[in-house]
Amino acid sequence: METKIQAARQALDAWVREMVEWHFNPETGCPFWLDYAKTLGWDPRRAIRTYDDLDRFGSFEDEWLRGGPVSRWVPKGYAGRPVYVFETGGSTGVPKSRVNIEDFRLDYEAFSATLPDHAFPRGSDWLMIGPTGPRRLRLAIEHLCQYRDGICFMVDLDPRWVIKLLKRGQYDQAEAYKQHVIEQGLTLLRAHDNIHCLFTTPKLLEALCEKVKLKKVGITGVFCGGTEMTPEFHRRAVEELCDGVYFAPTYGNTLMGLAVHKPRLPEDHYAIIYYPPAPRAMIEVVDPDNPGRVVEYGQTGRVRLTTLTREFFMPRFLERDEAEREPPYELYPWDGARNVRPFSGLQAKVVEGVY
């Protein structure tokens, strides 16, 4: 295990050097980071040799991602390529934007390798019930389905509208909207016999399973993610809602990509344990009062994300989540995070439970 951990760290350090060279090279970097480098007083291409050296950048500010021009984030190395822009947040104020060229495809192709073929049969069609619109999730799930030789059917959920309804106390309207979404999903499931794979969120999975047994409508695998993914929901999904249908919980976001869940073991008691897609992204659990210090294994702290792809360089971003630090696992010999949930130290009241 120690050999695997050391090899993974060496690969990560080498990847960091490659990505820093790419993003701070005037020939390939994006305008934002090339301009930022001029304010540093040191050359990242010379100074950054290891993953730990990224601490020199300090914390990445999410305000940098709000507003335009979004083109300042497009690396020169991708000049002339079609560019997607995906949003995160936006229920209040200006959403954060992230450009994508092919990261959403690469991330989900890697994730595909973790899905068992008996539960997510190749050539089967998929149904996605969840947030689409400006979110990366829509194209990512569709690409995952196509990559596995299927066709993806879509039912949209607009979480910004649901948040507005909940803030106004219009719970009956929020419930009516949820039922409207579920009814569309049921119509597709009953009309298309080749749909065997489902992506949805915890709240919508719960609502769907109140109406129908997944096995009876041909579902063999469920891929599920969202803010309501708790150990209790995990247990309920496996033992009750899915009733023998394979359940794959995930943790992902527009800025990171997709983290995979550790295989379920009895001793974990349905804890939600995620490992990031190293070396393309890394998760650390840090002291909220001293974000430069990683907490001990098993301790609670704030989630800190570093994204390292050719399209997007984001060092040391403090998420609005907290978790327990999880030690490396045989399949993923780097740190993970256990039971990710909204960060309790934030002062602002955030409406949760939309997903």
DOVO-99555 format. One record per residue (C-alpha): residue in three letters; x, z, y. Coordinates in nm, 3 decimals. Each point is the difference from the previous one (the first is absolute). Layout:
ALA	X	Z	Y
...
***
This chain:
MET	0.000	0.000	0.000
GLU	0.280	0.089	0.241
THR	0.161	-0.339	-0.069
LYS	-0.329	-0.175	0.085
ILE	-0.036	0.200	0.322
GLN	0.355	-0.086	0.109
ALA	-0.048	-0.369	-0.083
ALA	-0.327	-0.010	0.196
ARG	0.168	0.163	0.301
GLN	0.289	-0.246	-0.010
ALA	-0.247	-0.289	-0.014
LEU	-0.192	0.152	0.292
ASP	0.314	0.037	0.212
ALA	0.096	-0.361	-0.070
TRP	-0.353	-0.114	0.092
VAL	0.014	0.199	0.324
ARG	0.323	-0.178	0.101
GLU	-0.156	-0.337	-0.081
MET	-0.317	0.072	0.197
VAL	0.184	0.140	0.303
GLU	0.223	-0.307	0.005
TRP	-0.309	-0.221	-0.010
HIS	-0.202	0.181	0.266
PHE	0.284	0.050	0.248
ASN	0.165	-0.339	-0.042
PRO	-0.083	-0.217	0.305
GLU	-0.059	-0.293	-0.235
THR	-0.262	0.169	-0.221
GLY	-0.128	0.316	0.172
CYS	-0.324	0.043	0.195
PRO	-0.006	0.031	0.382
PHE	-0.111	0.366	-0.014
TRP	0.297	0.127	-0.201
LEU	0.252	-0.228	0.168
ASP	-0.109	0.135	0.340
TYR	-0.011	0.357	-0.132
ALA	0.358	-0.027	-0.127
LYS	0.121	-0.065	0.354
THR	-0.119	0.348	0.103
LEU	0.177	0.190	-0.280
GLY	0.363	-0.004	0.108
TRP	0.104	-0.065	-0.362
ASP	-0.026	-0.295	-0.236
PRO	-0.239	0.059	-0.292
ARG	0.170	-0.275	-0.203
ARG	0.322	0.202	0.006
ALA	-0.134	0.357	0.011
ILE	-0.274	-0.008	-0.266
ARG	0.160	0.001	-0.345
THR	-0.238	0.219	-0.202
TYR	-0.366	0.096	-0.011
ASP	0.080	0.339	0.154
ASP	0.161	-0.175	0.297
LEU	-0.345	-0.125	0.105
ASP	-0.054	0.349	0.148
ARG	0.203	-0.125	0.297
PHE	-0.303	-0.200	0.115
GLY	-0.215	0.313	0.040
SER	-0.375	-0.030	-0.061
PHE	-0.180	-0.332	0.016
GLU	-0.282	0.018	0.257
ASP	-0.337	-0.135	-0.110
GLU	-0.077	-0.094	0.362
TRP	0.256	-0.279	-0.037
LEU	-0.245	-0.173	-0.233
ARG	-0.298	0.013	0.238
GLY	-0.068	-0.300	0.221
GLY	0.199	-0.319	0.045
PRO	0.165	-0.229	-0.009
VAL	-0.003	0.032	-0.377
SER	0.252	-0.286	-0.018
ARG	0.274	0.247	0.102
TRP	-0.013	0.129	-0.360
VAL	0.051	-0.342	-0.164
PRO	0.360	-0.034	-0.125
LYS	0.180	-0.314	0.116
GLY	0.087	-0.059	-0.363
TYR	-0.369	-0.081	-0.057
ALA	-0.035	-0.242	0.293
GLY	-0.251	-0.272	-0.076
ARG	-0.167	0.189	-0.286
PRO	-0.374	0.083	0.016
VAL	-0.044	0.362	0.112
TYR	-0.281	0.242	-0.089
VAL	-0.080	0.306	0.205
PHE	-0.159	0.305	-0.163
GLU	-0.143	0.304	0.175
THR	-0.009	0.366	-0.084
GLY	-0.206	0.260	0.186
GLY	-0.206	-0.122	0.292
SER	-0.301	0.230	-0.036
THR	0.104	0.136	0.340
GLY	0.222	-0.193	0.238
VAL	0.229	-0.293	-0.073
PRO	0.082	-0.045	-0.372
LYS	0.357	-0.022	-0.124
SER	0.102	-0.352	-0.104
ARG	0.249	-0.112	-0.262
VAL	0.109	-0.359	-0.053
ASN	0.021	-0.136	-0.354
ILE	0.134	-0.322	-0.141
GLU	0.016	0.069	-0.373
ASP	0.047	0.377	-0.039
PHE	-0.359	0.053	-0.111
ARG	0.057	-0.247	-0.282
LEU	0.335	0.146	-0.107
ASP	-0.131	0.358	0.005
TYR	-0.303	-0.078	-0.213
GLU	0.189	-0.220	-0.245
ALA	0.228	0.297	-0.066
PHE	-0.305	0.225	-0.038
SER	-0.152	-0.248	-0.244
ALA	0.277	0.081	-0.247
THR	-0.130	0.360	-0.022
LEU	-0.353	-0.103	-0.102
PRO	-0.070	-0.015	-0.376
ASP	-0.135	-0.336	-0.113
HIS	-0.261	0.157	-0.228
ALA	-0.167	0.164	0.300
PHE	0.064	-0.275	0.255
PRO	-0.013	-0.311	-0.221
ARG	0.180	-0.306	0.132
GLY	-0.249	-0.273	0.079
SER	-0.274	0.250	0.080
ASP	-0.175	-0.002	0.335
TRP	0.011	0.293	0.242
LEU	-0.245	0.165	0.235
MET	0.129	0.168	0.314
ILE	-0.237	0.242	0.175
GLY	0.179	0.144	0.302
PRO	0.148	-0.061	0.344
THR	0.086	-0.366	0.067
GLY	-0.002	-0.153	0.351
PRO	0.333	0.052	0.180
ARG	0.144	0.212	-0.280
ARG	0.280	-0.098	-0.233
LEU	-0.200	0.128	-0.297
ARG	-0.232	-0.299	-0.010
LEU	0.267	-0.269	-0.045
ALA	0.212	0.230	-0.216
ILE	-0.274	0.067	-0.257
GLU	-0.096	-0.367	-0.005
HIS	0.363	-0.098	-0.059
LEU	0.033	0.260	-0.278
CYS	-0.304	-0.151	-0.169
GLN	0.128	-0.356	0.041
TYR	0.347	0.102	-0.120
ARG	-0.169	0.121	-0.318
ASP	-0.184	-0.336	-0.032
GLY	-0.338	0.121	0.121
ILE	-0.247	-0.064	0.280
CYS	-0.083	0.281	0.242
PHE	-0.349	0.077	0.128
MET	-0.025	0.202	0.322
VAL	-0.242	0.251	0.151
ASP	0.101	0.126	0.344
LEU	-0.007	0.355	0.133
ASP	0.059	0.052	0.373
PRO	0.146	0.354	0.021
ARG	0.003	-0.005	0.381
TRP	-0.378	-0.034	0.003
VAL	-0.039	0.279	-0.255
ILE	0.222	0.228	0.212
LYS	-0.219	-0.068	0.305
LEU	-0.312	0.088	-0.195
LEU	0.152	0.323	-0.130
LYS	0.123	0.103	0.345
ARG	-0.351	-0.051	0.136
GLY	-0.147	0.206	-0.281
GLN	-0.194	-0.301	-0.128
TYR	0.055	0.090	-0.362
ASP	-0.314	-0.178	-0.119
GLN	0.129	-0.324	0.152
ALA	0.342	0.051	-0.162
GLU	-0.170	0.056	-0.336
ALA	-0.217	-0.310	0.048
TYR	0.310	-0.207	0.078
LYS	0.177	0.131	-0.311
GLN	-0.299	-0.094	-0.215
HIS	-0.002	-0.345	0.163
VAL	0.364	-0.046	-0.107
ILE	-0.065	0.126	-0.354
GLU	-0.303	-0.226	-0.045
GLN	0.214	-0.302	0.080
GLY	0.255	0.111	-0.259
LEU	-0.267	0.050	-0.266
THR	-0.141	-0.346	0.066
LEU	0.340	-0.159	-0.060
LEU	0.070	0.208	-0.312
ARG	-0.330	-0.103	-0.155
ALA	0.040	-0.366	0.091
HIS	0.359	-0.061	-0.115
ASP	0.086	0.090	-0.358
ASN	0.374	-0.058	0.041
ILE	0.049	0.286	0.251
HIS	0.192	0.262	-0.200
CYS	0.224	0.156	0.268
LEU	-0.111	0.206	0.298
PHE	0.172	0.117	0.317
THR	-0.188	0.254	0.209
THR	0.033	0.333	0.178
PRO	-0.092	0.347	-0.131
LYS	-0.322	0.031	0.201
LEU	-0.118	-0.347	-0.098
LEU	0.096	0.045	-0.365
GLU	-0.209	0.316	-0.007
ALA	-0.295	-0.180	0.155
LEU	0.034	-0.297	-0.235
CYS	0.011	0.222	-0.309
GLU	-0.323	0.168	0.109
LYS	-0.168	-0.339	-0.046
VAL	0.166	-0.145	-0.308
LYS	0.239	0.074	-0.288
LEU	0.314	-0.204	0.054
LYS	0.043	-0.086	-0.368
LYS	-0.353	-0.142	-0.016
VAL	0.078	-0.250	0.277
GLY	0.329	-0.102	-0.162
ILE	0.257	0.193	0.206
THR	0.313	0.090	-0.199
GLY	0.235	0.114	0.281
VAL	-0.044	0.172	0.337
PHE	0.270	-0.001	0.269
CYS	-0.092	0.257	0.263
GLY	0.147	0.135	0.323
GLY	-0.110	0.178	0.315
THR	0.009	0.322	0.200
GLU	-0.232	0.182	-0.240
MET	0.234	-0.030	-0.299
THR	0.036	0.365	-0.100
PRO	0.087	0.165	-0.334
GLU	-0.365	0.094	-0.044
PHE	-0.117	-0.357	0.063
HIS	0.276	-0.127	-0.230
ARG	-0.126	0.223	-0.281
ARG	-0.361	-0.095	0.062
ALA	0.080	-0.371	0.012
VAL	0.187	0.009	-0.331
GLU	-0.230	0.236	-0.189
GLU	-0.341	-0.089	0.144
LEU	-0.034	-0.297	0.235
CYS	0.211	-0.255	-0.186
ASP	-0.098	0.132	-0.344
GLY	0.288	-0.156	-0.191
VAL	0.073	-0.284	0.244
TYR	0.368	0.000	0.105
PHE	0.049	0.167	0.339
ALA	0.304	-0.078	0.219
PRO	0.023	0.213	0.317
THR	0.229	-0.122	0.279
TYR	0.128	0.100	0.342
GLY	0.075	-0.275	0.245
ASN	-0.020	-0.104	0.360
THR	0.068	-0.293	0.226
LEU	0.337	0.134	0.111
MET	0.142	0.088	-0.342
GLY	-0.158	-0.219	-0.261
LEU	-0.106	0.156	-0.328
ALA	0.119	0.310	-0.182
VAL	-0.059	0.026	-0.373
HIS	-0.146	0.299	-0.179
LYS	0.204	0.190	-0.256
PRO	-0.147	-0.043	-0.349
ARG	-0.253	0.275	-0.072
LEU	0.148	0.293	-0.190
PRO	-0.198	0.310	-0.110
GLU	0.245	0.234	0.174
ASP	-0.070	-0.163	0.339
HIS	-0.366	0.112	-0.009
TYR	-0.125	-0.317	0.171
ALA	0.231	0.042	0.301
ILE	0.035	-0.323	0.195
ILE	0.372	-0.078	-0.021
TYR	0.125	-0.313	0.175
TYR	0.336	-0.173	0.005
PRO	0.084	-0.252	0.275
PRO	0.113	-0.357	-0.074
ALA	0.373	0.065	0.042
PRO	0.210	-0.143	0.153
ARG	-0.260	-0.188	0.208
ALA	-0.154	0.328	0.116
MET	0.088	0.367	-0.039
ILE	-0.206	0.317	0.039
GLU	0.146	0.338	0.088
VAL	-0.176	0.333	0.049
VAL	0.151	0.169	0.305
ASP	-0.028	0.321	0.198
PRO	-0.271	-0.064	0.267
ASP	0.199	0.205	0.254
ASN	0.332	-0.162	-0.089
PRO	-0.072	-0.353	-0.129
GLY	0.369	-0.059	-0.069
ARG	-0.013	0.255	-0.284
VAL	-0.147	-0.093	-0.336
VAL	-0.183	0.295	-0.161
GLU	0.085	0.134	-0.345
TYR	-0.173	-0.138	-0.311
GLY	-0.348	0.142	-0.033
GLN	-0.020	0.101	0.367
THR	-0.256	-0.138	0.244
GLY	0.101	-0.212	0.295
ARG	-0.091	-0.302	0.208
VAL	0.035	-0.347	-0.151
ARG	0.275	-0.210	0.160
LEU	0.006	-0.371	-0.074
THR	0.282	-0.252	0.026
THR	-0.082	-0.369	-0.057
LEU	0.286	-0.239	-0.074
THR	-0.098	-0.363	-0.050
ARG	0.121	-0.318	0.165
GLU	-0.331	-0.026	0.183
PHE	-0.026	0.359	0.118
PHE	0.255	0.272	0.078
MET	-0.152	0.340	0.072
PRO	0.237	0.297	-0.033
ARG	-0.123	0.360	-0.013
PHE	-0.370	-0.030	0.087
LEU	-0.196	0.327	-0.019
GLU	-0.331	-0.066	-0.174
ARG	-0.325	0.185	0.071
ASP	0.024	0.138	-0.354
GLU	0.148	0.300	-0.175
ALA	0.095	0.049	-0.366
GLU	0.224	0.188	-0.240
ARG	0.343	-0.145	-0.073
GLU	0.018	-0.129	-0.355
PRO	0.325	-0.042	-0.197
PRO	0.110	-0.338	-0.142
TYR	-0.167	-0.125	-0.317
GLU	0.149	-0.206	-0.282
LEU	-0.174	-0.321	0.109
TYR	0.055	0.073	0.371
PRO	0.336	0.177	0.051
TRP	-0.060	0.095	0.362
ASP	-0.218	0.251	0.187
GLY	-0.377	-0.016	-0.016
ALA	-0.291	0.178	0.169
ARG	-0.269	0.215	-0.161
ASN	-0.360	0.028	0.122
VAL	0.029	-0.193	0.327
ARG	-0.265	0.114	0.249
PRO	-0.060	0.005	0.380
PHE	0.269	0.195	0.185
SER	-0.140	0.343	0.091
GLY	0.230	0.034	0.303
LEU	-0.169	-0.273	0.203
GLN	-0.209	0.129	0.290
ALA	-0.226	-0.304	0.028
LYS	-0.319	0.010	-0.201
VAL	-0.004	-0.297	-0.239
VAL	-0.311	-0.113	-0.185
GLU	0.094	-0.002	-0.369
GLY	-0.188	-0.099	-0.309
VAL	-0.087	-0.355	0.110
TYR	0.163	-0.145	-0.310
***
